[in-house]
Amino acid sequence: MKEQLEALVKKASEAIEKSEDLKSLDDLRVKYLGKKGEITSLKKNISKLSNEEKPMAGKLINQTSNEVEKKLEQRKEEIKKNSSK
């Protein structure tokens, strides 16, 4: 699972860096963090794991979610700053 999450962060980070406007950035937010997003679906699958795996999986998924949110927010600020020039 850790490898899957690392790959997901890498893919999300690359897409976020390439986004050039707020609309495409919001589309990425929905894709990864939205109701049917990739990270959200992983959160829903935690219940299928064994009791020993659940805490670690939850922690990793939350870290991934927070990291993607942080990158989205940073890119949003960059786009706003560049568009106000």
C-alpha positions as CSV (number, residue, x, y, z in Angstrom):
1,M,0.0,0.0,0.0
2,K,2.8,2.4,0.8
3,E,4.2,2.1,-2.7
4,Q,0.7,2.7,-4.2
5,L,0.4,5.8,-2.1
6,E,3.8,7.1,-3.0
7,A,3.0,6.6,-6.7
8,L,-0.3,8.4,-6.2
9,V,1.5,11.4,-4.6
10,K,4.0,11.5,-7.4
11,K,1.3,11.4,-10.1
12,A,-0.7,14.0,-8.3
13,S,2.3,16.3,-7.8
14,E,3.3,16.1,-11.5
15,A,-0.3,17.0,-12.5
16,I,-0.5,19.8,-10.0
17,E,2.7,21.3,-11.2
18,K,1.5,21.2,-14.8
19,S,-1.8,22.9,-14.1
20,E,-1.9,26.4,-15.3
21,D,-5.3,27.7,-14.0
22,L,-7.6,27.4,-11.0
23,K,-10.2,25.4,-13.0
24,S,-7.7,22.6,-13.9
25,L,-6.4,22.7,-10.3
26,D,-9.9,22.3,-8.9
27,D,-10.4,19.4,-11.3
28,L,-7.4,17.7,-9.8
29,R,-8.6,18.3,-6.3
30,V,-11.8,16.5,-7.2
31,K,-9.9,13.7,-8.9
32,Y,-7.8,12.9,-5.9
33,L,-9.7,14.3,-2.9
34,G,-13.3,14.5,-4.0
35,K,-16.2,12.3,-3.0
36,K,-15.2,9.7,-5.6
37,G,-11.6,10.6,-5.7
38,E,-8.7,8.2,-5.7
39,I,-7.5,8.9,-2.2
40,T,-11.1,8.9,-0.9
41,S,-11.7,5.5,-2.4
42,L,-8.6,4.2,-0.6
43,K,-10.0,5.6,2.7
44,K,-13.2,3.6,2.1
45,N,-11.2,0.4,1.6
46,I,-9.6,0.6,5.0
47,S,-12.5,-1.4,6.4
48,K,-11.5,-4.4,4.3
49,L,-8.1,-4.6,5.9
50,S,-7.1,-6.6,9.0
51,N,-7.3,-4.9,12.4
52,E,-3.5,-4.9,12.5
53,E,-3.2,-3.1,9.1
54,K,-5.9,-0.5,9.6
55,P,-4.0,2.0,11.9
56,M,-0.9,2.1,9.6
57,A,-3.0,2.3,6.4
58,G,-5.1,5.1,7.9
59,K,-2.1,7.0,8.9
60,L,-0.4,6.6,5.5
61,I,-3.6,7.6,3.6
62,N,-4.1,10.7,5.8
63,Q,-0.5,11.7,5.2
64,T,-1.0,11.3,1.5
65,S,-4.2,13.3,1.6
66,N,-2.6,16.1,3.5
67,E,0.4,16.1,1.2
68,V,-1.8,16.4,-1.9
69,E,-3.9,19.1,-0.2
70,K,-0.8,21.1,0.6
71,K,0.6,20.9,-2.9
72,L,-2.8,22.0,-4.3
73,E,-2.9,25.0,-2.0
74,Q,0.7,26.0,-2.8
75,R,0.0,25.8,-6.6
76,K,-3.2,27.7,-6.1
77,E,-1.3,30.5,-4.5
78,E,1.3,30.5,-7.3
79,I,-1.4,30.7,-10.0
80,K,-3.1,33.6,-8.2
81,K,0.2,35.4,-7.8
82,N,1.1,35.0,-11.4
83,S,-2.3,36.0,-12.7
84,S,-2.3,39.2,-10.7
85,K,0.9,40.4,-12.4
